[in-house]
Amino acid sequence: MATLTAPPAALNQEEILRYSRHLIIPEVGMEGQRKLKAARVLAIGAGGLGAPVALYLAAAGVGTLGIVDFDVVDLTNLQRQVIHGTPDVGRPKLDSARETIAAINPNVNVVPYETKLSSENALDIFKDYDLVVDGTDNFPTRYLVNDACVLTGIPNVYASIFRFEGQAAVLALPDGPCYRCWYPEPPPPGLVPSCAEGGVLGVLPGIMGTIQAMEAIKLILGIGEPLKNRVLLFDALQMKFRQLKLRKNPECPVCGSHPTIHKLIDYQEFCGIRGAETAPAAESNGVRQVTPRELKQELDRGEDVFILDVREPHEFDICRIPGALLIPLGQLPARLNELDPQRNIVAHCKMGGRSAKAVAFLQQQGFTNVRNLAGGILAWSDQVDPSVPKY
């Protein structure tokens, strides 16, 4: 495997003591630790995956750690994003991450990028780093990170998580596949639920993030075999790892023999979600919407509104809008007889994605007066009834 080249970086006495358990490993030693100190690693995200990545790379002695994140710490983050604490809720994630890293290893130079990674800034940010660790949770940014890595010749240490399952691979090596070789086309918008919609066990990103950190360290040191030409799959419930072969696609539009992508593109449009973002609130992709405040006004006026909850039963147990009927989205086709096509129906889920699918389906079945609750029950809690728990 190719070894990342880095100028020698001397270790002082404090560092020799700090990294002593590394130094007595023959595969690391003084030379390897100097490589770690000279290395420049960019972490995309300071969330579930980015937290363990940043913590362990900092503890290992990576000299420069760039972090791209523009979010603030939310209470729901703390179940898995262990780089942040309860007092950090409401603070920028970069601030709390930088403080935690400094407490672990003050020798690490943290370079914060409080911005959303985009086609306009990615290449400029990436050019100063040896490798990128992708901790993103959405398809547009994954394709953006991949293409930027291929175009700049920087390895992409990738992982993703969902519920109890994780994936990891090292992509965009000179003779290895990239993310587009694996997924030539993104899934249809909304097909794959996010962690906010589907959930994730808090320990899982810790496992997958430390795997990413391990792969990054191997690349820096030039030891072992990276996760190249293979994908590592992890099932936490069964506690099983397995591997899939992944080969470089000679027809890949970005890393193939005759690439057709030579610059970064509009990744929102590529993933088919540009229209959903720019559509007016009243109607998105043909789905009529109603805001929580508008729905509350209709209910207060005594209008006959039937509220349909398309979440799962375990979500219904957490919180609900009074009077709503629960029919999970997957059961909707078999339970259409429970709905009156003549009634004024408002469908909702947690955030609005699943209920938009429900509204589209009902419209196809001839329902003419059906709307989607914009923002779901979380928006209802924010705008109408704060006593409704958020999750």
Secondary structure as UniProt FT lines:
FT   HELIX           13..18
FT   HELIX           20..23
FT   TURN            26..28
FT   HELIX           29..38
FT   STRAND          40..44
FT   TURN            48..49
FT   HELIX           50..60
FT   STRAND          64..68
FT   HELIX           75..79
FT   TURN            82..83
FT   HELIX           86..88
FT   TURN            89..90
FT   HELIX           93..104
FT   TURN            106..107
FT   STRAND          109..113
FT   TURN            119..121
FT   HELIX           122..126
FT   TURN            127..128
FT   STRAND          131..134
FT   HELIX           139..152
FT   STRAND          156..163
FT   STRAND          165..171
FT   TURN            174..175
FT   HELIX           179..182
FT   TURN            189..190
FT   HELIX           195..198
FT   HELIX           203..221
FT   STRAND          230..235
FT   TURN            236..239
FT   STRAND          240..245
FT   TURN            250..251
FT   TURN            253..255
FT   HELIX           267..270
FT   TURN            271..272
FT   HELIX           274..278
FT   TURN            281..282
FT   STRAND          283..284
FT   TURN            285..286
FT   STRAND          287..290
FT   HELIX           292..300
FT   TURN            301..302
FT   STRAND          305..309
FT   HELIX           313..318
FT   TURN            322..323
FT   STRAND          325..326
FT   HELIX           329..338
FT   TURN            341..342
FT   STRAND          344..348
FT   HELIX           353..364
FT   TURN            365..366
FT   STRAND          370..373
FT   TURN            374..375
FT   HELIX           376..383
FT   TURN            386..387
//
